[in-house]
Amino acid sequence: MKPPKERWNDLLHDATLEEILVRWDEGVLKLEMRTGSKRATLYAHGLTSLSCPRRQPWGASVSVNSVGFPVQNGIEIKMQTGDVLLIESEDISLEVEPRQAAIDTDELDSIASRCAAAQPAPWTSYIEGRDHTAGSNFIMVGRGDSRGADIELSGATAADQDFVAAARQDVPRLIEEIRRLLGLANAE
């Protein structure tokens, strides 16, 4: 999405400035910012002037305070540090895109399907000498009428077994939280 300049201040207020890249030989500036669930990239092609102080008179910050256009073919980015970046260029554009989720809904659905296909929760780890005194280490599957066959892991440490047992309860909770967070991000 390439928003009109009239919207840039609203879109970039409180954005996190992550990186400024200047390709001197090409006269191109690329300024990467993150704002909520979106990534904003400002491009300046035909760069003629760049002022980029980092004195931080108001204290440390990585956030944008405001954006303005004080000169033709120029943009002024006021940081919440009190510093002002001034970029002059033949062409200045802004692209705002949703950040790529580290996991998409198809992958999340596949993980949820694997959870649903596994024996019922809860899974409880029993380590000989820690949790019981006779027999071997095992994972008890389910409880009461929904009790499944115990799982014995070959070559697993106690920590490995505790992890596997806990994952049966943890993974469904994590899936639901990721879905909740994706819903909030998509609502923005």
C-alpha positions as CSV (number, residue, x, y, z in Angstrom):
1,M,0.0,0.0,0.0
2,K,1.3,3.4,-0.9
3,P,-0.6,5.9,1.2
4,P,-1.0,9.6,0.2
5,K,1.4,12.0,1.9
6,E,-1.6,13.5,3.9
7,R,-1.7,10.2,5.9
8,W,2.0,9.7,6.5
9,N,2.0,11.6,9.9
10,D,-0.8,9.5,11.2
11,L,0.7,6.3,9.9
12,L,4.2,6.9,11.2
13,H,3.5,8.6,14.6
14,D,5.1,6.3,17.2
15,A,6.6,4.1,14.5
16,T,9.9,2.4,15.5
17,L,12.8,3.5,13.4
18,E,14.8,0.3,12.8
19,E,17.3,1.0,10.0
20,I,18.5,3.7,7.6
21,L,20.3,2.5,4.5
22,V,22.0,4.8,2.0
23,R,23.2,3.5,-1.3
24,W,25.5,6.3,-2.1
25,D,26.4,5.2,-5.6
26,E,22.8,5.0,-6.6
27,G,21.6,8.0,-4.6
28,V,18.9,5.9,-2.8
29,L,17.9,6.0,0.8
30,K,15.8,3.3,2.4
31,L,14.4,3.9,5.9
32,E,12.8,0.9,7.6
33,M,10.1,1.4,10.4
34,R,7.8,-0.8,12.3
35,T,4.3,0.4,13.3
36,G,2.0,-1.9,15.2
37,S,1.6,-5.0,13.0
38,K,2.8,-3.2,9.9
39,R,6.2,-2.5,8.3
40,A,6.7,0.9,6.8
41,T,9.5,1.6,4.3
42,L,10.3,5.1,3.1
43,Y,12.3,5.4,-0.1
44,A,14.1,8.4,-1.4
45,H,15.3,8.1,-5.0
46,G,17.7,10.8,-6.3
47,L,18.9,11.7,-2.8
48,T,20.3,15.2,-2.7
49,S,20.6,15.9,1.0
50,L,20.4,14.0,4.3
51,S,20.7,15.4,7.8
52,C,20.5,12.7,10.4
53,P,21.6,14.0,13.9
54,R,21.4,11.7,16.8
55,R,22.0,14.0,19.8
56,Q,18.9,12.9,21.8
57,P,18.2,16.2,23.6
58,W,14.9,14.8,25.0
59,G,16.4,11.4,25.9
60,A,16.8,8.0,24.2
61,S,14.0,6.7,22.0
62,V,13.6,4.9,18.6
63,S,10.1,6.3,17.9
64,V,8.9,8.8,15.4
65,N,7.1,11.8,16.8
66,S,5.9,13.4,13.6
67,V,6.4,13.7,9.9
68,G,6.1,16.9,7.8
69,F,7.1,18.3,4.4
70,P,8.8,21.7,5.1
71,V,10.4,21.9,1.6
72,Q,9.4,20.8,-1.8
73,N,10.9,17.3,-2.5
74,G,11.8,17.0,1.2
75,I,10.6,15.2,4.3
76,E,11.2,16.1,7.9
77,I,11.0,13.3,10.5
78,K,10.9,14.5,14.1
79,M,12.0,11.8,16.5
80,Q,10.8,11.5,20.1
81,T,14.5,12.1,21.0
82,G,14.1,15.7,19.8
83,D,16.3,15.0,16.8
84,V,15.0,16.0,13.3
85,L,15.9,14.0,10.2
86,L,15.7,16.0,7.0
87,I,15.8,14.1,3.7
88,E,15.7,15.9,0.3
89,S,15.3,13.8,-2.8
90,E,13.8,13.9,-6.3
91,D,11.2,11.3,-5.4
92,I,10.1,10.2,-1.9
93,S,7.6,7.4,-1.4
94,L,6.2,5.3,1.5
95,E,5.2,1.7,1.4
96,V,3.2,0.2,4.2
97,E,2.8,-3.6,4.3
98,P,1.6,-6.0,6.9
99,R,4.5,-7.7,8.6
100,Q,4.9,-11.3,7.6
101,A,3.7,-13.5,10.4
102,A,6.3,-16.0,11.5
103,I,3.5,-18.6,11.1
104,D,0.5,-18.5,8.8
105,T,-3.0,-19.9,9.4
106,D,-2.4,-23.0,7.2
107,E,0.6,-24.0,9.2
108,L,-1.2,-23.2,12.5
109,D,-4.1,-25.5,11.3
110,S,-1.6,-28.3,10.5
111,I,-0.1,-28.0,14.0
112,A,-3.7,-28.0,15.5
113,S,-4.6,-31.1,13.5
114,R,-1.5,-33.0,14.8
115,C,-2.6,-32.1,18.4
116,A,-6.1,-33.3,17.8
117,A,-4.9,-36.6,16.4
118,A,-2.7,-37.3,19.4
119,Q,-3.9,-39.2,22.4
120,P,-6.1,-37.1,24.7
121,A,-4.6,-34.7,27.3
122,P,-3.4,-34.4,30.0
123,W,-0.1,-36.1,29.6
124,T,1.8,-36.4,32.8
125,S,5.5,-37.3,33.0
126,Y,6.6,-39.9,35.6
127,I,10.3,-40.2,36.3
128,E,11.4,-43.2,38.4
129,G,13.0,-42.0,41.7
130,R,11.3,-38.6,41.3
131,D,7.7,-39.3,40.8
132,H,7.4,-43.1,41.6
133,T,9.7,-45.8,42.9
134,A,9.0,-48.9,40.8
135,G,9.2,-49.5,37.0
136,S,10.6,-47.2,34.3
137,N,10.1,-43.6,33.2
138,F,6.8,-43.1,31.3
139,I,4.2,-40.5,30.2
140,M,0.7,-41.2,31.5
141,V,-1.9,-40.3,28.9
142,G,-5.3,-39.0,29.9
143,R,-7.1,-39.6,33.1
144,G,-10.0,-41.8,34.3
145,D,-12.2,-43.1,31.4
146,S,-10.2,-41.2,28.8
147,R,-6.9,-42.9,29.9
148,G,-4.8,-44.0,26.9
149,A,-1.7,-46.2,26.6
150,D,1.3,-45.0,28.5
151,I,4.2,-43.6,26.4
152,E,7.8,-44.7,27.0
153,L,10.5,-42.8,25.3
154,S,13.8,-44.5,24.4
155,G,16.9,-42.4,25.0
156,A,15.1,-39.4,26.4
157,T,16.4,-37.5,29.4
158,A,14.0,-36.6,32.2
159,A,13.9,-33.0,30.9
160,D,13.1,-34.4,27.4
161,Q,10.3,-36.5,28.7
162,D,8.9,-33.6,30.9
163,F,9.0,-31.4,27.8
164,V,7.1,-33.9,25.6
165,A,4.4,-34.5,28.3
166,A,3.9,-30.8,28.9
167,A,3.8,-30.0,25.1
168,R,0.5,-31.9,24.9
169,Q,-1.1,-29.3,27.1
170,D,1.1,-26.3,26.1
171,V,0.8,-26.5,22.3
172,P,-3.0,-26.2,22.1
173,R,-2.8,-23.2,24.5
174,L,-0.1,-21.6,22.3
175,I,-2.2,-22.2,19.2
176,E,-5.2,-20.4,20.7
177,E,-3.0,-17.5,21.9
178,I,-1.5,-17.1,18.4
179,R,-4.9,-17.1,16.8
180,R,-6.1,-14.5,19.3
181,L,-3.1,-12.3,18.6
182,L,-3.4,-12.8,14.8
183,G,-7.0,-11.7,15.1
184,L,-6.0,-8.5,17.0
185,A,-3.3,-7.8,14.4
186,N,-5.7,-8.3,11.5
187,A,-8.2,-6.0,13.1
188,E,-5.8,-3.0,13.1
